[in-house]
Amino acid sequence: MAETAKQKEVSVAEKLDALFDLQKIDSEIDRIRTVRGELPLEVQDLEDEIEGIDTRVKNLQEELKNTEQEVSDRKNAMKDAEIAIQKYKEQQKNVRNNREYESLEKEIEFQTLEIKLHDKKSKETKTTILELKEKIEKEKENLDLRKSDLNIKKAELDEIVNETKKEEEVLLEKSNKSKAKIDGRLVFAYNRLRENAKNGLAVVSVDRDSCGGCFNKIPPQRQLDIQTKKKIIVCEHCGRILVPADL
């Protein structure tokens, strides 16, 4: 029985040591990622913004194309109307009575009104074309500026990533090895605690009789249990796993 209890004690102590080692490794990984700051998010935001501007430019270009086609169609319609007027005028020379003449005159008036309407609409559409071209130009300028910003941010991010990549890879490998020494339930609990903690601390040492995470006081008896490492003790206030200060 004594031997079994001793093995259990060693096992819990080893788990606590492994958890604390894991926390130190993961905290170092957090530090490296903090050094990168908001750059990855800034890069993503710029890429999304560029995609949005590019879509707007394409939509404006499509609208411009359709508007220019409208001007061309109206120009052709005016030509057709002029041809029709000439045809009706020629027909008026050969009419047999006033009724036929007046009918052709009405057709001429209608085609003349069509020409005026197409001319008016064309002028309005040409103004729209100028406005669309200005918008496209401004969007393109904005697109160039954003692309330039993106290149700068990417260069900054690449430089930081290159400086820290090797160190992070080594630490990630150590983190995985440490997790392999701990049973799955503890790793799951550890990960949950890290996710919920702003500073990513799931395992903390006792500092000045207080939890190293939330700084609430720990009763003397619990401190003794923590010191002996016979069982895993969590803070009653924040739920973090507690280890002796000497770790």
C-alpha positions as CSV (number, residue, x, y, z in Angstrom):
1,M,0.0,0.0,0.0
2,A,2.8,2.4,0.9
3,E,4.5,1.7,-2.4
4,T,1.2,2.4,-4.3
5,A,0.7,5.6,-2.5
6,K,4.2,6.7,-3.2
7,Q,3.8,6.0,-6.9
8,K,0.5,8.0,-7.0
9,E,2.2,10.9,-5.2
10,V,5.1,10.9,-7.7
11,S,2.6,10.6,-10.6
12,V,0.7,13.7,-9.5
13,A,3.9,15.6,-8.8
14,E,5.1,14.8,-12.3
15,K,1.9,15.9,-13.8
16,L,2.1,19.2,-12.0
17,D,5.7,19.7,-13.0
18,A,4.8,18.9,-16.6
19,L,1.8,21.3,-16.5
20,F,4.0,24.1,-15.2
21,D,6.6,23.4,-17.8
22,L,3.9,23.4,-20.5
23,Q,2.6,26.8,-19.2
24,K,6.1,28.3,-19.4
25,I,6.5,27.1,-23.0
26,D,3.1,28.2,-24.1
27,S,3.6,31.6,-22.4
28,E,6.8,32.0,-24.4
29,I,4.8,31.2,-27.6
30,D,2.2,33.8,-26.5
31,R,5.0,36.4,-26.1
32,I,6.4,35.7,-29.6
33,R,2.9,36.1,-31.1
34,T,2.3,39.3,-29.1
35,V,5.5,40.7,-30.7
36,R,3.8,40.3,-34.0
37,G,1.0,42.4,-32.6
38,E,-2.0,43.2,-34.7
39,L,-0.1,42.8,-38.0
40,P,-1.7,39.6,-39.2
41,L,-5.2,41.2,-38.6
42,E,-4.1,44.4,-40.3
43,V,-2.9,42.4,-43.3
44,Q,-6.2,40.5,-43.5
45,D,-8.2,43.7,-43.1
46,L,-6.2,45.3,-46.0
47,E,-6.6,42.3,-48.2
48,D,-10.4,42.4,-47.6
49,E,-10.5,46.1,-48.2
50,I,-8.5,45.7,-51.5
51,E,-10.9,42.9,-52.6
52,G,-13.9,45.2,-51.9
53,I,-12.3,48.1,-53.8
54,D,-11.4,45.8,-56.7
55,T,-15.1,44.6,-56.9
56,R,-16.3,48.2,-56.8
57,V,-14.0,49.1,-59.7
58,K,-15.2,46.2,-61.8
59,N,-18.8,47.1,-61.1
60,L,-18.2,50.7,-62.1
61,Q,-16.4,49.6,-65.2
62,E,-19.3,47.4,-66.2
63,E,-21.7,50.3,-65.5
64,L,-19.5,52.5,-67.6
65,K,-19.5,50.0,-70.5
66,N,-23.3,49.7,-70.4
67,T,-23.7,53.5,-70.2
68,E,-21.4,54.1,-73.2
69,Q,-23.4,51.4,-75.1
70,E,-26.5,53.4,-74.3
71,V,-25.0,56.5,-75.9
72,S,-24.0,54.5,-78.9
73,D,-27.5,53.0,-79.2
74,R,-29.1,56.4,-79.0
75,K,-26.8,57.8,-81.6
76,N,-27.8,54.9,-84.0
77,A,-31.5,55.6,-83.1
78,M,-31.0,59.2,-84.1
79,K,-29.5,58.2,-87.4
80,D,-32.4,55.8,-88.0
81,A,-34.9,58.6,-87.2
82,E,-33.1,61.0,-89.6
83,I,-33.3,58.4,-92.3
84,A,-37.0,57.8,-91.6
85,I,-37.6,61.6,-91.8
86,Q,-36.0,61.8,-95.2
87,K,-38.0,58.8,-96.4
88,Y,-41.3,60.4,-95.2
89,K,-40.4,63.7,-96.9
90,E,-39.8,61.9,-100.2
91,Q,-43.1,60.1,-99.7
92,Q,-44.9,63.4,-99.2
93,K,-43.9,64.4,-102.7
94,N,-46.1,61.6,-104.1
95,V,-49.1,61.7,-101.9
96,R,-52.6,61.6,-103.4
97,N,-54.4,63.7,-100.8
98,N,-54.1,65.9,-97.7
99,R,-54.9,63.0,-95.4
100,E,-51.8,61.0,-96.5
101,Y,-49.7,64.2,-96.3
102,E,-50.8,64.9,-92.7
103,S,-50.2,61.3,-91.7
104,L,-46.6,61.5,-93.0
105,E,-46.2,64.9,-91.3
106,K,-47.1,63.3,-88.0
107,E,-44.6,60.6,-88.5
108,I,-41.9,63.3,-89.3
109,E,-42.9,65.2,-86.1
110,F,-42.7,62.0,-84.1
111,Q,-39.2,61.1,-85.4
112,T,-38.1,64.7,-84.8
113,L,-39.2,64.4,-81.2
114,E,-37.4,61.1,-81.0
115,I,-34.2,62.7,-82.2
116,K,-34.6,65.5,-79.6
117,L,-35.3,63.0,-76.8
118,H,-32.3,60.8,-77.7
119,D,-30.1,63.9,-78.0
120,K,-31.2,65.1,-74.5
121,K,-30.8,61.6,-73.0
122,S,-27.4,61.3,-74.6
123,K,-26.2,64.5,-73.1
124,E,-27.4,63.4,-69.7
125,T,-25.7,60.0,-70.2
126,K,-22.4,61.6,-71.2
127,T,-22.5,63.5,-67.9
128,T,-23.0,60.2,-66.1
129,I,-20.1,58.7,-68.1
130,L,-17.8,61.5,-66.9
131,E,-18.9,61.0,-63.3
132,L,-18.3,57.2,-63.6
133,K,-14.8,57.8,-65.0
134,E,-14.0,60.1,-62.1
135,K,-15.3,57.5,-59.6
136,I,-13.2,54.7,-61.3
137,E,-10.1,56.9,-61.2
138,K,-10.5,57.7,-57.5
139,E,-11.2,54.1,-56.7
140,K,-8.1,53.0,-58.6
141,E,-6.0,55.6,-56.8
142,N,-7.4,54.3,-53.5
143,L,-6.6,50.7,-54.6
144,D,-3.0,51.6,-55.4
145,L,-2.6,53.2,-52.0
146,R,-4.1,50.3,-50.2
147,K,-1.9,47.8,-52.2
148,S,1.1,49.9,-51.2
149,D,0.1,49.8,-47.5
150,L,-0.5,46.0,-47.8
151,N,3.0,45.5,-49.3
152,I,4.5,47.5,-46.4
153,K,2.5,45.5,-43.7
154,K,3.4,42.2,-45.4
155,A,7.1,43.1,-45.4
156,E,6.9,44.0,-41.7
157,L,5.0,40.8,-40.9
158,D,7.4,38.6,-42.9
159,E,10.4,40.1,-41.2
160,I,8.9,39.5,-37.7
161,V,7.8,36.0,-38.7
162,N,11.2,35.1,-40.1
163,E,12.9,36.3,-36.9
164,T,10.6,34.3,-34.7
165,K,9.5,31.3,-36.8
166,K,12.4,29.0,-35.9
167,E,12.0,29.8,-32.2
168,E,8.3,29.3,-32.3
169,E,8.6,25.9,-34.1
170,V,11.0,24.7,-31.4
171,L,8.6,25.8,-28.7
172,L,5.6,24.3,-30.4
173,E,7.4,21.0,-30.6
174,K,8.3,21.2,-26.9
175,S,4.7,22.1,-26.1
176,N,3.4,19.0,-27.9
177,K,5.9,16.8,-26.1
178,S,4.9,18.2,-22.8
179,K,1.2,17.6,-23.6
180,A,2.0,14.0,-24.4
181,K,3.2,13.5,-20.8
182,I,-0.1,14.6,-19.4
183,D,-3.4,12.7,-19.6
184,G,-6.0,14.0,-22.1
185,R,-8.5,15.3,-19.5
186,L,-5.9,17.5,-17.9
187,V,-4.7,18.8,-21.3
188,F,-8.4,19.6,-22.2
189,A,-8.9,21.4,-18.9
190,Y,-5.6,23.3,-19.3
191,N,-6.6,24.4,-22.8
192,R,-10.0,25.6,-21.7
193,L,-8.4,27.6,-18.9
194,R,-6.0,29.2,-21.3
195,E,-8.8,30.1,-23.7
196,N,-10.7,31.8,-20.9
197,A,-7.8,33.6,-19.3
198,K,-6.9,37.0,-20.8
199,N,-3.2,36.5,-20.2
200,G,-3.3,32.8,-21.2
201,L,-2.3,31.5,-17.8
202,A,-3.8,28.2,-16.8
203,V,-1.1,27.2,-14.3
204,V,0.1,29.7,-11.8
205,S,2.3,29.6,-8.7
206,V,1.4,30.8,-5.3
207,D,2.8,34.2,-4.7
208,R,2.7,35.9,-1.3
209,D,0.0,33.5,-0.1
210,S,-2.1,34.4,-3.1
211,C,-3.1,32.9,-6.4
212,G,-0.7,34.1,-9.1
213,G,-3.6,34.5,-11.5
214,C,-6.4,36.3,-9.7
215,F,-4.4,37.3,-6.6
216,N,-7.0,36.1,-4.2
217,K,-5.7,34.8,-0.8
218,I,-5.3,31.0,-0.4
219,P,-6.0,29.4,2.9
220,P,-3.0,28.0,4.8
221,Q,-4.3,24.4,4.6
222,R,-4.7,24.6,0.8
223,Q,-1.2,26.1,0.6
224,L,0.1,23.1,2.4
225,D,-1.7,20.7,0.0
226,I,-0.2,22.7,-3.0
227,Q,3.2,22.5,-1.5
228,T,3.1,18.8,-1.0
229,K,1.9,18.2,-4.6
230,K,-0.1,15.2,-3.6
231,K,-3.1,16.3,-5.6
232,I,-4.0,18.8,-8.2
233,I,-5.4,22.0,-6.5
234,V,-7.3,24.7,-8.4
235,C,-8.0,28.3,-7.3
236,E,-11.5,28.5,-5.7
237,H,-11.9,31.9,-7.4
238,C,-10.5,31.7,-10.9
239,G,-10.2,27.9,-11.4
240,R,-6.5,28.1,-12.4
241,I,-4.2,25.1,-11.5
242,L,-2.0,26.1,-8.6
243,V,1.6,25.0,-8.1
244,P,4.2,25.7,-5.4
245,A,6.2,29.0,-5.6
246,D,9.5,27.1,-5.8
247,L,8.5,25.6,-9.2
